[in-house]
Amino acid sequence: MPELIEEFRNARYLIFIDASAGEEIWSLRKIELGEHYAPLNYVSHTLYPADLLCLLDQIYKNKPESWILSIKGEDFSFGAGLSRRTREIAREVEKLLYSFINSKLKTCMSSL
């Protein structure tokens, strides 16, 4: 949602977490500004993280280092919660994500 950029206005790092219909169990990749520019549609749920980053740059002149963590989903029908298998994958990836965040925090603290 476009209004999220207010919460991101002073961010140095951002990690977007998304359910994926792809074949990979999970992936973590850096998002580069400008990698996706579809016409922005503020009435839809379909706003890509790169589009949010573009708005963040245009409005607040902030370009945080950003990544997207995609976790393979199984059931995309309406409902609450994750499937059992997706919860298992999320728990496995959670440990890797904590390590990644800790390494970024160490980098951030060493630059102060």
Secondary structure, DSSP 8 states (H G I E B T S, - for coil): -GGGHHHHTT-SEEEEEEEE-SSSSEEEEEE-TTS------TTSS---HHHHHHHHHHHH----EEEEEEEE-S--SS-SS--HHHHHHHHHHHHHHHHHHHHHHHHHHHT-
